[in-house]
Amino acid sequence: MSHSSFIHPAPLAPLAAGLRTGQLDLLDTLDVWWGRMAAVEPHLQAFISEDQRQPRLHVAAAALLAAYPDANTRPPLFGVPIGVKDIFHAAGFPTQAGSRLPAQRLAGPEAASVSRLKEAGALVMGKTVTTEFAYFEPGPTRNPHNLAHTPGGSSSGSAAAVAAGLVPLALGTQTIGSVIRPAAFCGIVGFKPSYNRIDPEGLLFFSPSADHVGLFTQDVAGMRLAAGQLCRGWQEISPPDRPVLGIPADDYLQQASAEALALFEQQVAALQAAGYALERVPLFPDIAAINTRHRRLIAAEFAAEHAAWFAEFAHLYRPRTAALIQEGQRVPEEEVEESREGQSLLRQEIEHVMDVHGIDLWICPAATGPAPLGLDATGDPIMNLPWTHVGLPALTLPAGRAANGLPVGLQLVGRWWEDENLLAWASQLPILAEPEAKRA
């Protein structure tokens, strides 16, 4: 199969509307999806293997049709197949988090986000591959744009599955850059909401102070639909006035590669040509200190989360994961508390800068460059780190291609708990490059 055959259009919004109204027959549609899974998944390896996936899905779909025979009463995501990153507990599925630990020792009640999507009518296509415990030890998943490249991590399978059209919606998590980066690498839309805007209960936590439940789709309209099902207190809004865009013009930006920065400046020029006002403002003069603080905070919390398991199963952890636990064990508790306090203080400082300069959204590269060659690493999340640290909502849009032909993304960051504005503005923003899925 050629690389282009691994990319397939599957925008969530029209699919959900078709299934809900009955314009698309659910069982026939599932058969089409199953055929695509059978053809593509052996190459991509985005999902945890499952022997009875097809009969299980048909039983679940038949039950859904019996429960909602009247199209007028169907929930918003009726019949939509979803991928669930394998650090979420989901009823009927083991949770192993990309590790060699016994699944029964990691078990727990179903995640709130999974339950909520099922209540909205979604069908779980399966668990998607994650790096080991959502850190840096990769799984087998490949980038559907080029199988020799990483899809990013830690939500590797979720991003690849959506990009390849195996599901139109998938759950992921972000502790540094595990939603925004793989979405950018795979040329799709990735959304990390404000901290705790989506209930994180039922995760195998990496770092409770930094973990965010996030989402992957091919379309912004679909992302708005999905976010409305999961985000606490979601309000449907009319698109607000055109935003003023801010660029964090300091050492933070210089962490990206020269190619990524050149592409970003092309994106900036396109936005200016479309009439958007832009402000270049120094924002992170101490980015190195922020990076260190975040990494030490999450290491300490990761070590605490894994204390009992690591004591019993240290020999089953892969090297990079074990090293993070050992690093976290050495971080003093007073430093952890200071870092937690620093998260909210830095968020307040950023919002003050936004007030002073009239900035509505920050824009910046979604990653340091396109997806790296090879499957032994998942790329650098550094461009996502400060936004995750302070819990502001972030979104990436497909925004062109690097010299090697792989996608790059534009990262948009909004105000605290104003996720609705972020997604509404993203739906108006000129798409700077057609996603590959729409060209295939």
N, C-alpha and C positions, 0 to 999 in steps of 0.2 A: 504494500500500500504506500502511496506517496504521502509526504507530510501533509499536503493540503486536505487529504481525505480524512484526517483526524480532527479537522475543524468543521463544525456544523452549526447552523443557526438554530437557536432554541431560546428566543426571548420569552421571559416568564409571563409578562402581562397579557399578550394575545393568547398564549396557550391556556392560562388560567381562565380567561373569559370564555374561550371555546369549550372547555370542559364543563365549566359551571352552567353555561346555557344549553349544553347538549349539542351544540354545533359540531363538536368533536365527540365521537363515541369513546368512552373511557377504555373499554376492553380492547378495541381496535388500536387505540393510541398506545396503550401499554405494549401491545404486540410489536408496533413499530419501534418503540423505545427499546424493547428487548432485543430486537434484531440488530439495532445499532450497538447495544452493549456487547452482544455476541461477536460482532465484527471488530470492534475497536478496543474493548477492555483488555483483551490479551496482550495488545501492544502497549497500552497506556499504563495499566496496573494502578488505576486510581482507587479501586475499591478493595476492601477486605473480601477474600473469596467466601462464597456461600453456596452450598450445594443445592438448596431448594429455593433459590431466589424467585424464579419465574412462577412456580405454583403458589408460593407464599403471597406474591404480589397479586395474583389473580383472585385468591381467596379474599384478600383485603379489599380489592377493588369491588368484588361482588357484594361484600358486606356494606361498602360505602353506597353503592347503587341502591341496595335494599333500604338503607337508612334514609336516603334522599331521592325518592323517585320523582319528586316534583322539582324541576330546575329552579323554580322561584324561591325555594327554601335552601338551596345549596350554599355552603360556606365559601368564603373567598378563594381558598386554595383547593377546592374540590378536585380530587384525583391527581393533583400535581405530584410527580415523583421528586423526592429530595435526597440529597446526600448528607450524611451526618458524620462529621469528623470523629474519629475513634478515641476521643477523650470525653465525649458526652455519653452518659448512660442512656440507653434506649431499651425499652422493654422487649425481651425476646432476643437481644443481641448481646454477646459477650463484649466487654470493654478491656482491651489490652494495651491501648495507647502506643502502638508501635514497639512494644517491649517484649522481653522474654519472660516476664513475671507471670505467675499463674493468674489467669483471668478471674478465677473465683475470689482471689485475694483483693482484686481491684473493683469488685462489684458494688453497685449502689442503686438507689431508686432513680427512675427515669428523670432526665434533665427537664427543667421547667420549659426551656425553649423547644425541646422536642415534643413535649406534651402539647404545648400551645400550637405548634404547627400542625400536629395531628388533629387537634380540635378544629382547626381551620380547614380541614379536609385533605391535608397532604398525606401521601403514601411514602413510606421510607424505602427508597430503592436499595439502600444498604449503608454500611459504615464505610467511610473513606479513609484512605491511608494518611497517617500523621507521622512526623518524625518522632523519635522516641521521647515520650512524655512531653511532646511539643517543644523540644529543644532542638539541637543541631544535628543529631545523628539521623541521617535521611532514611526514608523508606525506598521502595522500588519505583515509585511513580515517575513518569517522564513528561516532559513538556510537549503538549500536542502540536505545537508549532514546529518543533524539531526534537525528535526523540533522543538526540544526543545531549540535550540540555536539561538542566533542572527546571521543574515547575515552580521552584521556590518552596518555602516552608514557613511555619510548620504545617500549615493547612494545605499540604501538597495535593492530596487526592481531591479535595473539594474544589480547588481552583481548576485543576486539570479536567475534572469531570464536567464542570460547567462550560469551560472553553470548548470541549469536544462535543458538547451537546448531549452528554449522557444523562444529565439532569438539568433542569432550568434553574434550580435553586439549591444551594448547599450551605450548611452551617460550618463555620470555622471559629477560631479564637485568635486573639492577638495579645501578646505580652510585650513584644517589642515591635515586630513588623509582620506578623504571621497571617494577616489578611491582605493588607494593602500591597505588600511586596509580591506574593504569588499572583494576586489578581493582575498586577501590572505585567509580570513576566508572562502571563497567559493571555493577555489582551482582553480582559473582561472588566466588569464593574465590581469593585470590592468596597464594602462599607463596614467601618468600625464605629459604632455609635458612642455617644457620651458614656463615660464610665458608669456601669450599673444601670444604664437605661434599659438593657435587656437583662432579665434575671439570670444570673450565672449559676444558680443552684443546680446540682446534678452534674457538674463538671468534675473531672480529675484536675484539681487546681494546680497550676504552675506557681503563680504568685497572686494571692487574693487581692493585693493592693494594685495590681497592674492588669490582671486578666480581663479581657473584654470578649463577649460573644459577638461574632461578626457574621456577615453574609456575603455570598457571591451570586451574581446574576450576569446575564449578558446585556441587560437593558436597565436604564435608570427608572423607567416606569415600573418595571417589575420589582426593582429594589424598593421603591416607595410602597408598593403593595405589600411586600414581605415585611418591611420595617413596621408598617402599620399594624401587623398582626403581633409583633413581638415587643416593640418599644413601649415601656410604661408611659401611660398618659398621652399617647399619640394623638395629635390633632391634625385633621385634614385642613390644609390651608391653601389659599390662592397664592400663586407665585408672587413673592414680594418684589419691590422695585429692584432694578438691576444692581448687583452688589459692587462695592468698591473692593478691589482685590489688592492684597498686600503680599509683598515678597520679602521673606526674611533674609536681608542682604548682609550676611556676615559669615563667620567661619562655618556655621551650619551648612550653608549652601555649598561651600567649597569641599564638603565631604563627598559630593557626587563626582563622577568621572568627567573628564573634559567633554567626552561625547554626550553624556547625559545633560551637561550644562548647555552645550550648543543646541541640543534638541529642545531643552526647556526655553531657551531664548527665542527659538522659532515659535513655540507655543505662546509665549508672552506677546510676540509681535502679532500673531494671529488674533489674539484677544484684543489688543490695542486697535487693530484694524477694524475689528467688529464693534468698536465703540466703548469698550470697557475701560474704566479708570483704574490705574495701577499706582501703588505707592511702594517704593523700596525703603524698607525700614530695618535698621539693626534690631534684632530680637534676642539672639542667643550669643552674647559676647563670651559666655562661659560654657560653650557647648561641650567642651571636653569634660568639665566637671559634672555637667548634667548626665552625660553618657556614663561616666564612672558611677555616679550615685545610683542611677537606675539599675545598672547591671549588678551592683552589689546588693541592692534591695531585693531584686528578684532572685538572686542566688541564695540569699539568706532565707527568703520565704520558701523557695523550692526545697532547700535542705530541711526546713521544718515540716513541710508537707510529706516528705519522703522519709522522715526519721525512722519510723517503724519498719517500713518496707526495706530500706537500705540496710538496716541492722541485720535483717534476715536474708536478704537476697543480693547483697553487694556484688557477688560474683556474676549475677545475671545482667547487671547494668553495663551498657556500652561505655567506652572510655570518656567521651566528651561529657556524657550525662553524669557519670561518676565524678569527674573532675569538678563539675559545677556544684554538686552536693558538697564536696570536700571544701571548695572555696566558700560556699555559703555557711558552712559550720564555723568558719573563722570570723564571720562578721559580727561585731558586738551588737547586742540588743539595743543599746543606746543609739548607735548609728542607724539602725533600722527605724527606730521611732523618729529620729531627726529627718530621715529621708521621706517618711510618710507625711510629716508636717510640711516638708519642702515641696511635695507634689501640689498641694492646694495653694501654697504661697506663690509658686511659679505660675500656676494657672491664673491667679488674680493679677499677677504682673503682666501676663500676656493680654488679658482682657482690658487692662488699663491702657496698654499701648494701642489696642484696637479702638478704644474710646477716643483717645487723644488724636489719632490719625484718621478716624472715621472709616476704619477697615471692617468689612463684613466677613470676608473670607481670606485666608492665606492660601497661596498657591506655591507649589514647589515640586521638584521631581519625586516620583513615588518610590524610586530606588536609585541606587548609585549608577545604574546602567541596565542593559538588558540582561536576561537570564544567562548566567555563566555556563560555559561548556562543562559537561561532566555531571555525574550523579552523586559524587561523594561529598558535596556541600550544597547548601540551598541559597547562597547569596547573602549579601550584607544588609541587615535591616536598619542601618544607622539613620536613614532619611525619615524613618517612621518613629524613631525612639522618643524624641521630646514630646510629640503629640500624644503618644501612648502614656508617657510618664504623667502628663497633666490631665489625661482623660478627656480631651476635646474630641468632638466627632470628626472623623476623617473619611474621605471617599477617594477612590481612584477611578479615573476615566481612561479608556484607551486613547493614546495621544501620539500616534506616529510609530515609526519603526527605526531601529538602529541600523547601522551599516551591515550587520550580519542578517538583517531581515526579520529579527525578532521584535516583538512589541515593546513599547515603553508606555508608562502611564503618567498622567498628571494628577498629583495629589492635591485635594482641596480640604481645608480644615476650617471648621466653623466655630461658633461660640458654644460655650458650655450649655448643654441641654437644649440647644436650638437645632436639633437634628432635622426637624421638618424644613427649616429654612435652607439648610445645606442641600438636602435632596431636591427641594423645589428649584433652587438656583442651578443645581447640576443639570436638571432637566431642560433648562433654558440655554445653558452654555453651548456655544457651537462645538459640536464634536469635531475635534481637531484632526482626526483621521478615522476613516471608517473601520470599525472592528473587522478583523479577518473573517469572523463568522458571517458577516453580511456580504462578503465578497465571494465566499466559497461556492 
